[in-house]
Amino acid sequence: MNVHFTEEQKMLQQAFREFAEEYLAPNAAKWDEEHSCPTELFPLVGELGVLGIFVPEEYGGVGLGHVERIIAMEEFGRASAGFTTFLFAHQLAVGAMNDFGTEEQKKQYLPGMCDGTAIWSLAVTEPGGGTDLYNHKVTAEKDGDDYIINGRKCFLTNSHNCDYCIVTAKTGVNEKGRNILSAFIVPMDNEGIKPGRLENKSGMRGSLTGDMILTNCRVPASAMLGADGKGAQIALKEIGEIGRASMSAICVGIMKACIEEGVKFANDRIIYGKPLAKIQAIQWHIAEMRLNYEIGRALIYRAACYKDEGQATTLWNGMAKLFGTRAAVESAQHCIELMGGYGVITEYPVDRYMRDALAAISPGGTNEVHKMVIAADTLKTFA
Ligand SMILES: Cc1cc2nc3c(=O)[nH]c(=O)nc-3n(C[C@H](O)[C@H](O)[C@H](O)COP(=O)(O)OP(=O)(O)OC[C@H]3O[C@@H](n4cnc5c(N)ncnc54)[C@H](O)[C@@H]3O)c2cc1C
């Protein structure tokens, strides 16, 4: 494991930062206010190589790894956590296609997923509970050479702006009585699929999150992603690895933004005839934010290195996400506290940072889930 950036990674970081400064930072407050998602930027992000950064070049990707992907998520997250949520939700589907697609499916879909021709979503969560994965009510029933999908998905990002949706559905029950899940590629021009309710989120408002309704949605058997019965594995791997890691990196970006905002404010604000930054109590807020940021960064880049090395990442992504979401909320609070009354004036971005940090807690698995994973590993490893 090597968390020091190579020269190439430093250049990428610079390129991603410049893109974020030019296209994201100036518009983040507007997207947040309007709860809008700037899909017109999607092909530009494709051109930059971010969408398929970890996809092999033969399928239209850049052929790099997850450290590079996390660099993009951190830099973009610092400028607009909402917009970055739009991107990583697409990457959930890219990961699913790359890891589980047949050769034919990869050749057909990955180039357009990487260059930004088509926006994708991954619909796993259902109203009956995201954590209770196997309790799927969405079904896919075989009908001749086709499958017919019925049911309702909720909380999926890119629900109202995707061109394709990967839908997990129950295709049977195993001998132990547990639902067998499979995943299907559904183009949004299929008349059996329609976005439903659009959620009015408190944070991550540069992305759209809502329901997807499937009504007698007929797809050919070739629309099944990979093999029958792979749905749970696809959901756990992509949400657990791409989703969890992305949210952690976005939170690191939020923490950096909190530090920058706090430092600027502390230097500019004059109180008792001197900058606020001279007051020791204010410096403690700054120290706490810095500590949060450095620990959050260390955890997520370590997890990304493990992923690139082909090692298990469940524990490290879980720790990075649990710490990252908590620390981002805490950092936003430190920033608000050091700014006094200005901290809650919406002219400043820190109110958005707080709402974005809170909205990062559930996607990619809740804190309770991460604690279960961390505890199980710790009880085994430290016994
Ligand atoms: C901004 C945003 C974007 C999202 N994007 C997507 C997406 O693109 N695709 C998608 O499929 N989903 C998406 N989700 C859904 C997300 O994955 C779910 O919110 C998450 O899995 C939790 O599911 P839930 O909200 O149904 O909560 P529940 O599963 O109902 O959990 C409620 C509470 O119970 C706790 N809990 C549940 N089970 C246990 C247990 N066994 N032990 C202890 N505690 C437990 C949870 O930790 C939580 O605190 C998104 C959500 C948000 C907020």
PDBQT file of the ligand as one rigid body, heavy atoms in Angstrom, charges set to zero:
ROOT
HETATM    1  C1  LIG A 401     -28.776  10.971  -1.100  1.00  0.00    +0.000 C 
HETATM    2  C2  LIG A 401     -29.071   9.511  -1.245  1.00  0.00    +0.000 A 
HETATM    3  C3  LIG A 401     -28.713   8.834  -2.407  1.00  0.00    +0.000 A 
HETATM    4  C4  LIG A 401     -29.007   7.483  -2.566  1.00  0.00    +0.000 A 
HETATM    5  N1  LIG A 401     -28.705   6.867  -3.749  1.00  0.00    +0.000 NA
HETATM    6  C5  LIG A 401     -29.074   5.568  -3.938  1.00  0.00    +0.000 A 
HETATM    7  C6  LIG A 401     -28.885   4.921  -5.212  1.00  0.00    +0.000 A 
HETATM    8  O1  LIG A 401     -28.359   5.513  -6.162  1.00  0.00    +0.000 OA
HETATM    9  N2  LIG A 401     -29.328   3.642  -5.351  1.00  0.00    +0.000 N 
HETATM   10  C7  LIG A 401     -29.942   2.961  -4.329  1.00  0.00    +0.000 A 
HETATM   11  O2  LIG A 401     -30.326   1.812  -4.538  1.00  0.00    +0.000 OA
HETATM   12  N3  LIG A 401     -30.119   3.539  -3.130  1.00  0.00    +0.000 NA
HETATM   13  C8  LIG A 401     -29.712   4.812  -2.900  1.00  0.00    +0.000 A 
HETATM   14  N4  LIG A 401     -29.912   5.427  -1.688  1.00  0.00    +0.000 N 
HETATM   15  C9  LIG A 401     -30.534   4.670  -0.609  1.00  0.00    +0.000 C 
HETATM   16  C10 LIG A 401     -29.549   4.239   0.480  1.00  0.00    +0.000 C 
HETATM   17  O3  LIG A 401     -28.718   3.234  -0.020  1.00  0.00    +0.000 OA
HETATM   18  C11 LIG A 401     -30.398   3.813   1.671  1.00  0.00    +0.000 C 
HETATM   19  O4  LIG A 401     -30.907   4.999   2.256  1.00  0.00    +0.000 OA
HETATM   20  C12 LIG A 401     -29.612   3.008   2.680  1.00  0.00    +0.000 C 
HETATM   21  O5  LIG A 401     -29.275   1.753   2.167  1.00  0.00    +0.000 OA
HETATM   22  C13 LIG A 401     -30.438   2.799   3.959  1.00  0.00    +0.000 C 
HETATM   23  O6  LIG A 401     -31.681   2.258   3.655  1.00  0.00    +0.000 OA
HETATM   24  P1  LIG A 401     -33.020   2.941   4.233  1.00  0.00    +0.000 P 
HETATM   25  O7  LIG A 401     -32.933   4.394   3.980  1.00  0.00    +0.000 OA
HETATM   26  O8  LIG A 401     -34.171   2.188   3.735  1.00  0.00    +0.000 OA
HETATM   27  O9  LIG A 401     -32.880   2.766   5.822  1.00  0.00    +0.000 OA
HETATM   28  P2  LIG A 401     -33.255   1.450   6.651  1.00  0.00    +0.000 P 
HETATM   29  O10 LIG A 401     -32.590   0.263   6.045  1.00  0.00    +0.000 OA
HETATM   30  O11 LIG A 401     -34.719   1.406   6.848  1.00  0.00    +0.000 OA
HETATM   31  O12 LIG A 401     -32.553   1.749   8.050  1.00  0.00    +0.000 OA
HETATM   32  C14 LIG A 401     -33.138   2.628   9.043  1.00  0.00    +0.000 C 
HETATM   33  C15 LIG A 401     -32.249   2.602  10.283  1.00  0.00    +0.000 C 
HETATM   34  O13 LIG A 401     -32.200   1.286  10.821  1.00  0.00    +0.000 OA
HETATM   35  C16 LIG A 401     -30.843   0.868  10.948  1.00  0.00    +0.000 C 
HETATM   36  N5  LIG A 401     -30.765  -0.570  10.747  1.00  0.00    +0.000 N 
HETATM   37  C17 LIG A 401     -31.295  -1.276   9.707  1.00  0.00    +0.000 A 
HETATM   38  N6  LIG A 401     -30.984  -2.588   9.847  1.00  0.00    +0.000 NA
HETATM   39  C18 LIG A 401     -30.263  -2.699  10.978  1.00  0.00    +0.000 A 
HETATM   40  C19 LIG A 401     -29.661  -3.811  11.673  1.00  0.00    +0.000 A 
HETATM   41  N7  LIG A 401     -29.722  -5.053  11.212  1.00  0.00    +0.000 N 
HETATM   42  N8  LIG A 401     -28.985  -3.532  12.815  1.00  0.00    +0.000 NA
HETATM   43  C20 LIG A 401     -28.871  -2.261  13.294  1.00  0.00    +0.000 A 
HETATM   44  N9  LIG A 401     -29.427  -1.194  12.686  1.00  0.00    +0.000 NA
HETATM   45  C21 LIG A 401     -30.102  -1.411  11.559  1.00  0.00    +0.000 A 
HETATM   46  C22 LIG A 401     -30.106   1.641   9.879  1.00  0.00    +0.000 C 
HETATM   47  O14 LIG A 401     -28.718   1.693  10.155  1.00  0.00    +0.000 OA
HETATM   48  C23 LIG A 401     -30.792   3.003   9.997  1.00  0.00    +0.000 C 
HETATM   49  O15 LIG A 401     -30.278   3.702  11.087  1.00  0.00    +0.000 OA
HETATM   50  C24 LIG A 401     -29.628   6.776  -1.509  1.00  0.00    +0.000 A 
HETATM   51  C25 LIG A 401     -29.971   7.438  -0.332  1.00  0.00    +0.000 A 
HETATM   52  C26 LIG A 401     -29.722   8.799  -0.198  1.00  0.00    +0.000 A 
HETATM   53  C27 LIG A 401     -30.121   9.493   1.072  1.00  0.00    +0.000 C 
ENDROOT
TORSDOF 0
